[in-house]
Amino acid sequence: MVSCRDRAQWLYPYLDGELEPPMQAEVEAHLAQCPACRDEVRQTAAVLARVGTCGRCVCAPDALVERVRRLLHVEPR
């Protein structure tokens, strides 16, 4: 049975859709009854969404890209 103290083990797999269906159902049943875990899931999902969108708008300077390519022996595109 899923509990609040097990949250560290199921939170990220739950948010990433990586739980097996029986465990997914247990987590969802727990969330239906536990406002604290529901809040943590909501807040963590919001942070992950924000981090995911922020990373897309940052570009490395061309000089850094070229240096990394040279170090990795990768041909430019």
Sine and cosine of phi, psi and omega as CSV:
sin_phi,cos_phi,sin_psi,cos_psi,sin_omega,cos_omega
0.00,0.00,0.68,-0.74,-0.02,-1.00
-0.97,0.25,0.66,-0.76,0.05,-1.00
-0.70,-0.71,0.20,-0.98,0.03,-1.00
-0.88,0.48,-0.64,0.77,-0.06,-1.00
-0.94,0.33,-0.28,0.96,0.07,-1.00
-1.00,0.01,0.05,1.00,-0.11,-0.99
-0.80,0.60,-0.63,0.77,-0.03,-1.00
-0.87,0.49,-0.45,0.89,-0.02,-1.00
-1.00,0.09,-0.48,0.88,-0.08,-1.00
-0.94,-0.33,-0.25,0.97,-0.12,-0.99
-0.86,0.51,-0.84,0.54,-0.06,-1.00
-0.94,0.35,-0.68,0.73,0.09,-1.00
-0.85,0.52,-0.59,0.81,0.05,-1.00
-0.89,0.45,-0.76,0.65,-0.03,-1.00
-0.91,0.42,-0.49,0.87,0.00,-1.00
-1.00,0.05,-0.02,1.00,0.00,-1.00
0.94,0.34,0.49,0.87,-0.09,-1.00
-0.98,-0.19,0.01,1.00,-0.03,-1.00
-0.99,0.15,0.55,-0.83,0.12,-0.99
-0.92,0.38,0.47,-0.88,-0.06,-1.00
-0.77,0.64,-0.67,0.74,0.01,-1.00
-0.90,0.44,-0.64,0.76,0.02,-1.00
-0.93,0.36,-0.63,0.77,0.06,-1.00
-0.84,0.55,-0.71,0.70,0.00,-1.00
-0.90,0.44,-0.64,0.77,0.03,-1.00
-0.89,0.45,-0.71,0.71,0.01,-1.00
-0.89,0.46,-0.71,0.71,-0.02,-1.00
-0.90,0.43,-0.59,0.81,0.07,-1.00
-0.91,0.42,-0.65,0.76,0.03,-1.00
-0.90,0.43,-0.70,0.71,-0.01,-1.00
-0.89,0.45,-0.54,0.84,0.02,-1.00
-0.90,0.43,-0.41,0.91,-0.07,-1.00
-0.94,-0.35,-0.10,1.00,-0.13,-0.99
-0.82,-0.58,0.98,-0.18,0.00,-1.00
-0.89,0.46,-0.55,0.83,-0.02,-1.00
-0.90,0.43,-0.71,0.70,0.01,-1.00
-0.94,0.35,-0.62,0.79,0.06,-1.00
-0.85,0.52,-0.71,0.71,0.03,-1.00
-0.89,0.46,-0.68,0.73,0.00,-1.00
-0.90,0.43,-0.65,0.76,0.04,-1.00
-0.88,0.47,-0.71,0.70,-0.01,-1.00
-0.88,0.47,-0.73,0.69,-0.02,-1.00
-0.92,0.40,-0.67,0.74,0.00,-1.00
-0.92,0.40,-0.65,0.76,0.04,-1.00
-0.88,0.47,-0.64,0.77,0.02,-1.00
-0.91,0.42,-0.66,0.75,0.03,-1.00
-0.90,0.44,-0.72,0.70,0.00,-1.00
-0.88,0.47,-0.63,0.77,0.03,-1.00
-0.90,0.43,-0.68,0.74,-0.01,-1.00
-0.91,0.41,-0.70,0.72,0.02,-1.00
-0.89,0.46,-0.65,0.76,0.01,-1.00
-0.89,0.46,-0.59,0.81,-0.01,-1.00
-0.99,0.14,-0.52,0.86,0.00,-1.00
-0.92,0.39,-0.62,0.78,-0.05,-1.00
-0.91,0.41,-0.40,0.92,-0.03,-1.00
-0.97,0.23,-0.34,0.94,-0.08,-1.00
-0.98,-0.18,0.18,0.98,0.03,-1.00
-0.95,-0.32,0.82,-0.57,0.02,-1.00
-0.91,-0.42,0.65,-0.76,0.06,-1.00
-0.96,0.29,0.57,-0.82,0.07,-1.00
-0.87,0.49,0.54,-0.84,-0.03,-1.00
-0.82,0.58,-0.64,0.77,-0.02,-1.00
-0.89,0.46,-0.62,0.78,0.03,-1.00
-0.93,0.36,-0.68,0.74,0.03,-1.00
-0.85,0.52,-0.72,0.69,-0.01,-1.00
-0.90,0.43,-0.65,0.76,0.01,-1.00
-0.89,0.45,-0.69,0.73,0.02,-1.00
-0.90,0.43,-0.68,0.74,0.04,-1.00
-0.86,0.51,-0.69,0.73,0.03,-1.00
-0.89,0.47,-0.71,0.71,-0.01,-1.00
-0.89,0.45,-0.56,0.83,-0.01,-1.00
-1.00,-0.04,-0.02,1.00,-0.03,-1.00
0.84,0.54,0.73,0.69,0.02,-1.00
-0.96,-0.30,0.73,-0.69,0.01,-1.00
-0.95,0.31,0.60,-0.80,0.08,-1.00
-0.90,0.44,0.41,-0.91,0.01,-1.00
-0.98,0.21,0.00,0.00,0.00,0.00
